[in-house]
Amino acid sequence: MLSEPVSMGPLGSYALPVAASASVLLACHALTGFVGTATLYVLLFPVIVYSALCCGIGPSILAVGIAVAGAKYWFIPPIHSFHVPETAQTISILAFLFASSTVVAMGETRRRSNQRLQKGQVELERRVQERTVELDAANRSLRDLSARLLQLQDDERRRIARELHDSLGQLLAGLTMNLSAVRADVERLTKTAATLTNSEAMVQEMSQEVRTISHLLHPPLLDEAGLSSAVRWYVNGFAQRSKIKVDLDFPDDFGRLSRELETAIFRVVQECLTNIHRHSGSSTAKIRFRQFDSQVLVEVQDEGSGIPPEKREAMASGGTPGIGIRGMRERMRQLGGDLVITCNGTGTVILARLPVVESSSTAAGLAVPDNSIAAA
């Protein structure tokens, strides 16, 4: 700012006004006969103004003193003397002193006002930093809570899947065997046999649905054989149920990852395929897995209608996306990754990036369930 003291130290702030005043006086003295007293005051006044605005009150007073002393000694009769000049010259000196004093006072007032503003700005910045720290702490707490909720959700799904498989599944299997025995005893009764056959088929369908729901909640393949087997099983079942052709590109040398990472990737694939079936209208889908530079990349693409323009505008402007998208993004964020959604005009592309975290266990020696699980 112009009204701030020059940043050259106390010596420089005094030296600059002195040098400027002396330079003007010497230049006018060299042009004696061409420069009058009025012109001298006019040339000295900018020096006083600059000193008042940029150098402070002390240097400004010194510049005024040098200007008046030089003008009296070299230009105001009697020359080379500090005797009292004539009335007209005295009035000129007093007018110059009055104007200079006014400028110095205004400069000092402006400087003090700027100092108060600077103090207020520093205080405001300190408060903003404090609020920023508090907001960061609140955001960290919220992210920790979200991570905990997601973890509890996965644990609960795993528990429900295990309970369905171990309890209700066994009971339904026993009931199927009992009905089969009854049907064998009453086959001579056509109507009763048909009813029992229909009931047996219904129970088998119920058992199949229970197994399917159990595996969809948390497929055992994900824990036992890893992400590759679980994704292939889910994609095959999804293609059969939805009649959507899914092109899966999964490298054969794709190793095991941490349980949290595999669960998050499986849930992203599951959510993306569900959205394609419900919203896109696409008859095909493509899934690509890549692993390089300590990152896992998962790309899911369809050829459907894409995300509606109003929803894309809301998401681009910071609006609230759907629950499924929020869940996927939160999973990626908790594991240090991110989720990018783009519409290329002929469909939607979802790209998930995650840093690789090596699993403490390997795929060697893990038992792979039989084909009956994959067919569920």
C-alpha positions in Angstrom: 0.0 0.0 0.0 1.2 3.5 -0.7 0.6 4.7 2.8 2.8 2.0 4.4 6.3 2.9 5.5 9.0 1.9 3.0 10.5 -1.5 3.9 14.1 -0.5 4.0 14.7 -0.1 7.7 14.8 3.1 9.9 18.0 4.4 8.2 16.6 4.0 4.7 13.3 5.7 5.7 15.2 8.8 6.8 17.8 8.7 4.0 15.3 8.7 1.2 13.4 11.9 2.1 16.7 13.7 2.9 18.2 12.7 -0.4 15.1 13.7 -2.3 14.9 17.1 -0.6 18.6 17.8 -1.1 18.4 16.7 -4.8 15.5 19.1 -5.5 17.3 21.9 -3.7 20.6 21.3 -5.5 18.9 21.1 -8.9 17.0 24.3 -8.3 20.2 26.0 -7.0 22.0 25.0 -10.2 19.2 26.7 -12.2 19.2 29.9 -10.2 17.6 32.6 -12.2 15.3 30.2 -14.0 13.5 28.8 -10.9 11.6 31.0 -8.6 10.5 30.5 -5.0 7.0 29.4 -6.0 8.4 26.9 -8.4 10.8 25.6 -5.7 7.9 25.0 -3.3 5.9 23.3 -6.0 8.9 20.9 -6.7 9.5 20.3 -3.0 5.9 19.6 -2.2 5.8 16.1 -3.9 8.8 15.1 -1.8 6.9 16.1 1.4 3.8 14.2 0.2 5.8 11.0 -0.6 7.6 11.2 2.8 4.3 11.6 4.7 2.7 8.6 2.9 5.6 6.2 2.7 8.3 7.1 5.3 6.5 8.0 8.5 6.1 11.1 10.6 9.8 11.5 11.6 11.2 11.4 8.1 8.4 13.7 6.9 9.2 16.4 9.6 12.9 16.1 8.7 12.1 16.6 5.0 10.0 19.7 5.8 12.8 21.1 7.9 15.4 20.5 5.2 13.1 22.0 2.5 12.4 25.2 4.5 16.1 25.6 5.6 17.3 25.1 2.0 14.8 27.5 0.5 15.6 30.2 3.1 19.4 29.8 2.7 19.7 29.6 -1.1 16.6 31.3 -2.5 15.0 33.7 -0.1 16.7 37.1 0.5 18.9 37.7 2.3 20.6 34.7 0.6 23.1 32.6 2.5 21.5 33.7 5.7 18.8 32.6 8.1 17.7 36.1 9.0 13.9 36.8 9.1 12.8 37.4 5.5 10.4 39.9 4.2 6.7 39.7 4.9 5.7 38.2 1.6 8.4 35.6 1.8 7.5 34.8 5.4 3.9 34.3 4.3 5.1 31.9 1.6 7.2 29.9 4.1 4.2 29.7 6.5 1.9 28.6 3.7 4.3 25.9 2.7 4.7 24.8 6.3 0.9 24.8 6.8 0.4 22.7 3.6 3.2 20.4 4.5 2.0 19.9 8.1 -1.5 19.1 6.8 -0.1 16.5 4.5 2.1 15.0 7.3 -0.9 14.9 9.6 -3.1 13.2 7.0 -0.3 10.7 6.2 0.1 9.8 9.9 -3.6 9.4 10.3 -3.7 7.1 7.3 -0.8 5.1 8.6 -2.4 4.5 12.0 -5.7 3.6 10.3 -3.8 1.0 8.2 -2.1 -0.4 11.3 -5.5 -0.9 12.9 -6.8 -2.6 9.7 -3.8 -4.9 9.6 -4.3 -5.9 13.3 -8.0 -6.6 12.5 -7.0 -8.6 9.4 -4.5 -10.7 11.4 -7.1 -11.4 14.1 -9.7 -12.4 11.4 -7.2 -14.7 9.8 -6.4 -16.3 13.2 -10.1 -16.9 13.8 -10.6 -18.3 10.3 -7.7 -20.7 10.9 -9.3 -21.8 14.2 -12.6 -22.5 12.5 -10.9 -24.3 9.7 -9.1 -26.6 12.2 -12.4 -27.3 14.0 -14.1 -28.0 10.7 -11.3 -30.4 9.7 -11.7 -32.2 13.0 -15.5 -32.5 12.5 -15.0 -33.8 8.9 -12.5 -36.4 10.2 -14.9 -37.6 12.8 -17.7 -37.8 10.2 -15.4 -39.9 7.9 -14.5 -42.2 10.7 -18.1 -42.7 11.6 -19.0 -43.4 7.9 -16.2 -46.0 7.8 -17.4 -47.6 10.9 -21.0 -47.8 9.6 -19.8 -49.4 6.4 -17.8 -51.9 8.3 -20.7 -52.8 10.5 -23.0 -53.1 7.5 -20.6 -55.6 5.9 -20.3 -57.6 9.1 -24.0 -57.7 9.5 -24.5 -58.9 5.9 -21.9 -61.6 6.5 -23.7 -62.7 9.7 -27.1 -62.8 8.0 -25.8 -64.7 5.0 -24.2 -67.3 7.3 -27.4 -67.6 9.4 -29.6 -68.1 6.3 -27.3 -70.7 4.9 -26.8 -72.6 8.2 -30.3 -72.6 9.7 -33.1 -71.9 7.2 -31.3 -73.6 4.3 -30.9 -76.8 6.3 -34.5 -76.8 7.3 -35.7 -76.3 3.8 -33.4 -79.2 2.6 -35.0 -81.5 5.2 -38.5 -80.4 4.2 -37.7 -81.1 0.6 -36.6 -84.7 1.4 -39.8 -85.3 3.5 -42.0 -84.1 0.7 -40.1 -86.2 -1.8 -40.8 -89.3 0.4 -44.5 -88.4 0.7 -44.8 -87.9 -3.0 -43.3 -91.4 -3.6 -45.9 -93.0 -1.3 -48.9 -91.3 -3.0 -48.0 -91.3 -6.6 -51.0 -93.5 -7.3 -53.2 -90.5 -6.4 -52.7 -88.3 -9.4 -54.2 -85.2 -8.0 -52.4 -85.5 -4.7 -49.1 -86.3 -6.4 -49.4 -83.3 -8.7 -50.0 -81.0 -5.7 -47.1 -82.4 -3.8 -44.9 -82.2 -6.9 -45.8 -78.5 -7.2 -45.2 -78.0 -3.5 -41.8 -79.6 -3.8 -40.9 -77.4 -6.7 -41.9 -74.4 -4.8 -39.8 -75.4 -1.8 -36.8 -76.0 -4.1 -37.3 -72.6 -5.6 -37.5 -71.1 -2.1 -34.3 -72.8 -1.2 -32.7 -71.6 -4.4 -33.8 -68.0 -3.6 -32.5 -68.2 0.0 -29.2 -69.4 -1.3 -29.1 -66.6 -3.9 -30.0 -63.9 -1.4 -27.4 -65.3 1.0 -24.7 -65.3 -1.6 -25.7 -61.8 -2.8 -25.5 -60.4 0.7 -22.0 -61.7 1.1 -20.7 -64.4 -1.3 -18.5 -67.0 0.5 -16.3 -67.0 -2.6 -15.1 -63.5 -1.7 -13.6 -64.7 1.6 -12.5 -68.2 0.4 -11.3 -67.9 -3.2 -10.9 -64.1 -3.6 -12.2 -61.3 -5.7 -11.7 -63.0 -9.1 -13.9 -66.0 -8.4 -16.6 -63.9 -6.6 -16.8 -61.4 -9.4 -17.0 -64.1 -12.1 -19.7 -65.9 -10.1 -21.8 -62.7 -9.6 -21.4 -61.6 -13.3 -22.6 -65.0 -14.6 -25.6 -65.0 -12.3 -26.4 -61.4 -13.1 -26.3 -62.1 -16.9 -28.6 -65.0 -16.5 -31.2 -63.1 -14.4 -31.1 -59.8 -16.2 -30.5 -61.0 -19.8 -27.8 -58.4 -20.1 -24.6 -59.5 -21.8 -21.6 -58.7 -19.6 -18.1 -58.6 -21.0 -15.7 -59.3 -18.1 -12.0 -58.6 -18.6 -10.2 -59.9 -15.5 -6.4 -60.6 -15.7 -5.5 -64.2 -14.8 -2.5 -63.0 -12.7 -4.6 -60.7 -10.6 -3.6 -61.6 -7.0 -5.4 -61.4 -3.7 -6.0 -58.1 -1.9 -6.9 -57.1 1.6 -10.4 -58.2 2.7 -11.5 -54.5 2.9 -10.3 -53.8 -0.6 -11.8 -56.9 -2.1 -15.1 -56.2 -0.4 -15.2 -52.6 -1.6 -14.4 -53.6 -5.2 -17.1 -56.3 -5.2 -19.7 -53.9 -3.8 -18.8 -51.3 -6.6 -19.2 -53.9 -9.3 -22.5 -55.1 -7.7 -23.9 -51.5 -7.4 -22.8 -50.6 -11.0 -24.5 -53.6 -12.6 -27.6 -53.0 -10.5 -27.8 -49.4 -11.8 -27.3 -50.6 -15.4 -30.2 -53.1 -15.0 -32.5 -50.6 -13.3 -31.8 -47.3 -15.0 -29.7 -47.5 -18.2 -31.7 -49.7 -20.5 -28.5 -51.0 -21.9 -28.4 -54.6 -23.3 -24.6 -54.9 -22.7 -22.0 -54.0 -20.1 -18.2 -54.1 -19.9 -16.1 -54.6 -16.8 -12.3 -54.2 -16.9 -9.8 -54.8 -14.1 -6.3 -53.5 -14.2 -3.5 -53.4 -11.6 -0.4 -51.3 -12.0 1.7 -48.7 -10.2 0.4 -49.9 -6.8 -3.2 -49.1 -7.9 -6.3 -51.1 -8.8 -8.5 -49.7 -11.6 -12.0 -51.0 -12.1 -14.0 -49.7 -15.1 -17.7 -50.4 -15.7 -19.2 -49.2 -18.9 -22.7 -49.5 -20.5 -24.3 -48.4 -23.7 -27.5 -47.1 -22.2 -29.3 -43.8 -22.0 -26.7 -42.3 -19.6 -27.3 -40.1 -16.6 -30.2 -37.5 -17.1 -28.9 -34.0 -17.8 -30.6 -32.5 -14.8 -28.9 -35.1 -12.5 -25.5 -34.5 -14.1 -25.9 -30.8 -13.6 -26.8 -31.3 -9.9 -23.8 -33.6 -9.4 -21.4 -31.2 -11.2 -22.7 -28.3 -9.0 -22.1 -30.2 -5.7 -25.7 -31.5 -5.5 -26.6 -34.7 -3.6 -26.1 -37.9 -5.8 -28.1 -41.1 -5.2 -27.6 -43.3 -2.2 -25.7 -46.0 -4.3 -23.3 -43.4 -5.7 -22.7 -41.9 -2.3 -22.0 -45.3 -0.9 -19.5 -46.2 -3.6 -17.7 -42.8 -3.2 -17.6 -43.1 0.5 -16.0 -46.6 0.3 -13.4 -45.3 -2.2 -12.6 -42.3 0.0 -12.2 -44.4 3.2 -9.6 -46.6 1.4 -7.7 -43.7 -0.1 -9.2 -44.0 -3.6 -11.7 -42.1 -5.8 -14.7 -42.7 -8.1 -15.1 -40.9 -11.4 -18.4 -40.9 -13.4 -18.5 -39.7 -17.0 -21.1 -39.8 -19.8 -19.7 -40.1 -23.3 -23.0 -39.7 -25.2 -23.5 -43.4 -25.8 -23.6 -44.6 -22.2 -22.0 -44.2 -18.8 -18.5 -45.0 -17.6 -17.6 -45.5 -13.9 -13.9 -45.6 -13.0 -12.9 -46.6 -9.5 -9.2 -46.2 -8.4 -7.8 -47.7 -5.2 -4.3 -48.0 -3.8 -3.1 -51.6 -3.5 -3.0 -53.0 0.0 -1.5 -56.5 0.0 -3.5 -59.2 1.7 -2.0 -61.0 4.7 -3.2 -64.3 3.2 -2.7 -65.7 -0.3 -4.9 -67.6 -2.6 -2.8 -70.7 -2.4 -4.5 -73.6 -0.6 -8.0 -72.0 -0.5 -10.9 -74.3 -1.3 -13.1 -73.2 -4.2 -16.8 -74.1 -3.7 -18.5 -76.4 -6.2 -20.4 -75.2 -9.3 -23.7 -75.4 -7.4 -22.8 -72.2 -5.6 -22.0 -70.4 -8.8 -25.2 -71.4 -10.2 -27.2 -70.0 -7.2 
